[in-house]
Amino acid sequence: MARGGINKAVVQQARQAILARGEHPSIDAVRIELGNTGSKTTIHRYMKELEASAPAIASQALSDTLGRYVEQVAEQLREEAEARLIEAQALFDEQMTQVQAQLQEARQALADAHQREQIQASALQAQSEQLETALASLQAEQLRGATLNQSVAQLQERLADKDEHIRSLEDKHRNARDALEHYRSASREQRDQDQRRHEAQVQQLQVELRQLQQGMVVRQEELTRAHRDNERLLTETRQHQAQSTRHEAQLEQRDAQVQGLRSILAQAQGASEELRRQWELDRQALANLRDENIDQMLTIERLQERAALSERQYAELLAVKDAESQINQTSDR
């Protein structure tokens, strides 16, 4: 069905008008004659029907027939070409639409790619800045590492010096400990000698005790005075015991001082000779105090033995007097 009011009669009128002007009634010419309205396919179909129903003119000359035939063939070829052109135009329009769609997609993809490129460029710029910062940090760390390595080397040297100093102090401490052990050994020997001397003195006192027992009768008159002396000796004994206690405390204090000197010796630097001289002085003072203490202890023991002897003599004298009293009473009876 024709569109926009185009029908066979309208097409026939337009064709006749073109033929009347002596022009070829092609599809485009007919369509122009119709005011550029109507479909080329519809115009082509109506023109074929009109040409098929047109009466043949036999009276024309052979040249007119051939010309007409050539014209028809040309017209047919033109129409076929136009039909193919219409198909090609439709195909082209379809392809153009597809190409435009693809072009739009390509433009969108290009815009996306450009945006991604900008993002990547920004990221690359940021990475470049980070890389420069990392390189600067690396250089700083390398410089710091070199400084630390130098410091480590210096610390290792100082540590080696400290180790050597510690070994030296350990040697000094070992020597001091050996000297102290030697002093203790000497002190033990001295104490053993004092003990033997004390035992000899005890034996001597025992001999004197026997002599005193033999002279008991002679000393009866001295009993009262000996009793008073005994009280005085007891008082002196307590004093000597207190003094001995103080001396023992001084000895313990000296031992603590020796321990302190050993600790100071382990920590001191270069003061070994001074400590050794001080230790020698302390040792001499300790030996003197020990000798004084031993002498005082011996004196105390002698006094205690004499006091005990006096008490025994006093008891024996009392016993003798009691015996004499009993003998006298028996004689009187």
ZANU-492932 format. One record per residue (C-alpha): residue in one letter; chain; z, y, x. Coordinates in steps of 0.05 Angstrom, whole numbers, plus 5000, padded with zeros to 4 digits. Example, Ala and Ser with C-alpha at 12.3 -4.5 7.8 and 13.67 -1.06 7.14 Angstrom:
<recs>
REC  vexke  pati    up  north  east
REC      A     A  5156   4910  5246
REC      S     A  5143   4979  5273
</recs>
This chain:
<recs>
REC  vexke  pati    up  north  east
REC      M     A  5000   5000  5000
REC      A     A  4981   5069  5025
REC      R     A  5037   5117  5044
REC      G     A  5040   5191  5027
REC      G     A  4987   5187  4970
REC      I     A  4930   5158  5014
REC      N     A  4882   5112  4975
REC      K     A  4811   5087  4982
REC      A     A  4780   5144  4943
REC      V     A  4812   5197  4986
REC      V     A  4789   5160  5049
REC      Q     A  4718   5155  5020
REC      Q     A  4716   5230  5006
REC      A     A  4739   5247  5076
REC      R     A  4688   5198  5106
REC      Q     A  4631   5228  5067
REC      A     A  4652   5299  5087
REC      I     A  4650   5279  5160
REC      L     A  4582   5245  5152
REC      A     A  4556   5307  5116
REC      R     A  4573   5349  5177
REC      G     A  4534   5300  5220
REC      E     A  4596   5273  5255
REC      H     A  4619   5202  5266
REC      P     A  4672   5182  5216
REC      S     A  4723   5151  5263
REC      I     A  4794   5134  5243
REC      D     A  4822   5194  5279
REC      A     A  4770   5240  5249
REC      V     A  4784   5214  5179
REC      R     A  4859   5222  5191
REC      I     A  4849   5293  5216
REC      E     A  4806   5306  5155
REC      L     A  4863   5281  5112
REC      G     A  4910   5331  5145
REC      N     A  4940   5282  5196
REC      T     A  4970   5241  5141
REC      G     A  4966   5167  5127
REC      S     A  4972   5106  5170
REC      K     A  4915   5089  5218
REC      T     A  4919   5016  5196
REC      T     A  4910   5035  5122
REC      I     A  4853   5083  5138
REC      H     A  4819   5028  5180
REC      R     A  4825   4977  5123
REC      Y     A  4796   5025  5071
REC      M     A  4739   5044  5117
REC      K     A  4720   4971  5127
REC      E     A  4720   4960  5051
REC      L     A  4676   5022  5042
REC      E     A  4628   5000  5095
REC      A     A  4623   4930  5065
REC      S     A  4607   4957  4995
REC      A     A  4555   5008  5019
REC      P     A  4482   4990  4996
REC      A     A  4432   4972  5050
REC      I     A  4374   5020  5061
REC      A     A  4312   4977  5072
REC      S     A  4264   5034  5071
REC      Q     A  4289   5062  5137
REC      A     A  4250   5051  5200
REC      L     A  4266   4998  5250
REC      S     A  4295   5048  5297
REC      D     A  4341   5073  5243
REC      T     A  4363   5001  5229
REC      L     A  4377   4989  5302
REC      G     A  4410   5055  5309
REC      R     A  4452   5039  5248
REC      Y     A  4468   4971  5276
REC      V     A  4486   5001  5343
REC      E     A  4527   5053  5308
REC      Q     A  4563   4999  5268
REC      V     A  4575   4958  5331
REC      A     A  4599   5020  5366
REC      E     A  4643   5037  5307
REC      Q     A  4670   4966  5305
REC      L     A  4684   4968  5379
REC      R     A  4716   5036  5371
REC      E     A  4759   5011  5314
REC      E     A  4779   4949  5354
REC      A     A  4795   4994  5413
REC      E     A  4835   5040  5368
REC      A     A  4871   4979  5338
REC      R     A  4886   4954  5407
REC      L     A  4906   5024  5427
REC      I     A  4953   5027  5367
REC      E     A  4983   4960  5387
REC      A     A  4988   4983  5459
REC      Q     A  5019   5049  5435
REC      A     A  5070   5010  5394
REC      L     A  5084   4964  5453
REC      F     A  5088   5025  5498
REC      D     A  5135   5059  5450
REC      E     A  5179   4997  5448
REC      Q     A  5176   4990  5523
REC      M     A  5189   5064  5530
REC      T     A  5250   5057  5486
REC      Q     A  5274   4999  5528
REC      V     A  5259   5038  5592
REC      Q     A  5296   5098  5565
REC      A     A  5355   5054  5547
REC      Q     A  5352   5023  5616
REC      L     A  5345   5092  5646
REC      Q     A  5406   5115  5607
REC      E     A  5444   5054  5630
REC      A     A  5420   5067  5701
REC      R     A  5442   5140  5696
REC      Q     A  5510   5118  5669
REC      A     A  5515   5066  5725
REC      L     A  5494   5120  5775
REC      A     A  5548   5167  5747
REC      D     A  5599   5110  5751
REC      A     A  5576   5094  5821
REC      H     A  5580   5167  5840
REC      Q     A  5650   5171  5810
REC      R     A  5669   5107  5848
REC      E     A  5638   5137  5910
REC      Q     A  5680   5199  5902
REC      I     A  5743   5157  5890
REC      Q     A  5725   5115  5951
REC      A     A  5712   5177  5991
REC      S     A  5780   5205  5970
REC      A     A  5812   5138  5986
REC      L     A  5775   5137  6053
REC      Q     A  5799   5207  6067
REC      A     A  5870   5188  6050
REC      Q     A  5863   5125  6093
REC      S     A  5836   5168  6149
REC      E     A  5895   5214  6143
REC      Q     A  5942   5155  6141
REC      L     A  5907   5126  6201
REC      E     A  5915   5191  6239
REC      T     A  5988   5193  6219
REC      A     A  5996   5120  6240
REC      L     A  5962   5134  6306
REC      A     A  6008   5194  6318
REC      S     A  6068   5150  6299
REC      L     A  6041   5095  6345
REC      Q     A  6035   5143  6403
REC      A     A  6105   5169  6389
REC      E     A  6132   5097  6384
REC      Q     A  6096   5079  6449
REC      L     A  6127   5139  6483
REC      R     A  6194   5121  6453
REC      G     A  6184   5048  6475
REC      A     A  6170   5071  6545
REC      T     A  6232   5114  6544
REC      L     A  6273   5056  6516
REC      N     A  6244   5009  6569
REC      Q     A  6265   5058  6623
REC      S     A  6334   5064  6591
REC      V     A  6339   4988  6587
REC      A     A  6320   4983  6661
REC      Q     A  6374   5034  6678
REC      L     A  6424   4998  6634
REC      Q     A  6406   4932  6667
REC      E     A  6417   4964  6735
REC      R     A  6484   4992  6712
REC      L     A  6502   4924  6682
REC      A     A  6486   4890  6748
REC      D     A  6531   4941  6783
REC      K     A  6585   4928  6732
REC      D     A  6578   4853  6741
REC      E     A  6584   4862  6816
REC      H     A  6644   4907  6806
REC      I     A  6675   4856  6759
REC      R     A  6664   4800  6809
REC      S     A  6697   4844  6862
REC      L     A  6756   4857  6816
REC      E     A  6760   4783  6800
REC      D     A  6763   4767  6874
REC      K     A  6817   4819  6883
REC      H     A  6854   4791  6823
REC      R     A  6848   4721  6850
REC      N     A  6875   4745  6917
REC      A     A  6932   4781  6883
REC      R     A  6947   4719  6841
REC      D     A  6947   4676  6904
REC      A     A  6994   4726  6937
REC      L     A  7039   4725  6876
REC      E     A  7039   4649  6876
REC      H     A  7056   4651  6949
REC      Y     A  7113   4699  6934
REC      R     A  7138   4654  6879
REC      S     A  7136   4595  6926
REC      A     A  7174   4634  6978
REC      S     A  7224   4656  6924
REC      R     A  7234   4583  6903
REC      E     A  7246   4563  6975
REC      Q     A  7294   4621  6984
REC      R     A  7330   4601  6920
REC      D     A  7335   4529  6944
REC      Q     A  7363   4554  7010
REC      D     A  7413   4597  6972
REC      Q     A  7431   4537  6929
REC      R     A  7444   4495  6991
REC      R     A  7484   4551  7022
REC      H     A  7523   4557  6958
REC      E     A  7538   4482  6957
REC      A     A  7562   4487  7030
REC      Q     A  7606   4545  7010
REC      V     A  7633   4505  6952
REC      Q     A  7650   4448  6999
REC      Q     A  7683   4498  7045
REC      L     A  7722   4525  6986
REC      Q     A  7743   4455  6968
REC      V     A  7771   4446  7038
REC      E     A  7807   4512  7030
REC      L     A  7832   4487  6963
REC      R     A  7863   4427  6995
REC      Q     A  7894   4472  7047
REC      L     A  7922   4515  6992
REC      Q     A  7950   4455  6957
REC      Q     A  7986   4435  7021
REC      G     A  8015   4506  7026
REC      M     A  8037   4508  6953
REC      V     A  8110   4510  6970
REC      V     A  8100   4569  7016
REC      R     A  8063   4608  6962
REC      Q     A  8114   4597  6906
REC      E     A  8140   4667  6917
REC      E     A  8070   4695  6910
REC      L     A  8060   4663  6842
REC      T     A  8078   4723  6801
REC      R     A  8036   4769  6843
REC      A     A  7979   4719  6839
REC      H     A  7984   4719  6764
REC      R     A  7975   4795  6763
REC      D     A  7918   4788  6813
REC      N     A  7889   4736  6766
REC      E     A  7886   4786  6709
REC      R     A  7854   4838  6754
REC      L     A  7805   4786  6779
REC      L     A  7788   4768  6708
REC      T     A  7772   4840  6693
REC      E     A  7730   4845  6756
REC      T     A  7697   4780  6738
REC      R     A  7676   4809  6671
REC      Q     A  7650   4871  6706
REC      H     A  7612   4829  6756
REC      Q     A  7584   4788  6699
REC      A     A  7561   4851  6664
REC      Q     A  7531   4876  6729
REC      S     A  7498   4808  6738
REC      T     A  7469   4814  6668
REC      R     A  7442   4882  6685
REC      H     A  7412   4853  6749
REC      E     A  7380   4798  6708
REC      A     A  7351   4850  6661
REC      Q     A  7326   4888  6722
REC      L     A  7294   4824  6747
REC      E     A  7260   4812  6680
REC      Q     A  7238   4885  6681
REC      R     A  7210   4875  6751
REC      D     A  7174   4812  6728
REC      A     A  7144   4852  6670
REC      Q     A  7125   4906  6719
REC      V     A  7090   4853  6761
REC      Q     A  7052   4829  6700
REC      G     A  7033   4901  6685
REC      L     A  7010   4910  6756
REC      R     A  6967   4848  6748
REC      S     A  6935   4878  6686
REC      I     A  6925   4944  6721
REC      L     A  6896   4908  6780
REC      A     A  6843   4876  6735
REC      Q     A  6821   4944  6708
REC      A     A  6831   4989  6768
REC      Q     A  6772   5011  6811
REC      G     A  6787   5022  6884
REC      A     A  6863   5022  6876
REC      S     A  6876   4952  6902
REC      E     A  6908   4972  6968
REC      E     A  6955   5021  6935
REC      L     A  6976   4969  6884
REC      R     A  6987   4918  6939
REC      R     A  7033   4966  6977
REC      Q     A  7070   4982  6913
REC      W     A  7075   4908  6897
REC      E     A  7103   4895  6968
REC      L     A  7155   4949  6957
REC      D     A  7173   4920  6889
REC      R     A  7176   4850  6919
REC      Q     A  7223   4874  6974
REC      A     A  7266   4910  6923
REC      L     A  7265   4848  6879
REC      A     A  7286   4805  6938
REC      N     A  7342   4853  6955
REC      L     A  7365   4853  6883
REC      R     A  7361   4778  6881
REC      D     A  7402   4773  6945
REC      E     A  7453   4821  6918
REC      N     A  7456   4783  6853
REC      I     A  7465   4717  6890
REC      D     A  7521   4747  6932
REC      Q     A  7554   4775  6870
REC      M     A  7547   4708  6835
REC      L     A  7580   4674  6895
REC      T     A  7636   4725  6895
REC      I     A  7646   4715  6820
REC      E     A  7648   4639  6829
REC      R     A  7698   4645  6886
REC      L     A  7741   4690  6844
REC      Q     A  7736   4643  6785
REC      E     A  7754   4584  6829
REC      R     A  7813   4622  6859
REC      A     A  7836   4642  6790
REC      A     A  7831   4570  6768
REC      L     A  7868   4549  6830
REC      S     A  7923   4600  6818
REC      E     A  7931   4576  6747
REC      R     A  7935   4503  6771
REC      Q     A  7985   4523  6825
REC      Y     A  8026   4562  6773
REC      A     A  8025   4501  6727
REC      E     A  8045   4455  6785
REC      L     A  8101   4502  6804
REC      L     A  8125   4502  6732
REC      A     A  8122   4427  6732
REC      V     A  8161   4424  6798
REC      K     A  8214   4472  6770
REC      D     A  8220   4431  6707
REC      A     A  8228   4368  6750
REC      E     A  8281   4402  6793
REC      S     A  8317   4425  6730
REC      Q     A  8319   4355  6703
REC      I     A  8343   4328  6770
REC      N     A  8398   4380  6773
REC      Q     A  8419   4364  6701
REC      T     A  8421   4291  6718
REC      S     A  8463   4304  6780
REC      D     A  8513   4347  6741
REC      R     A  8523   4291  6691
</recs>
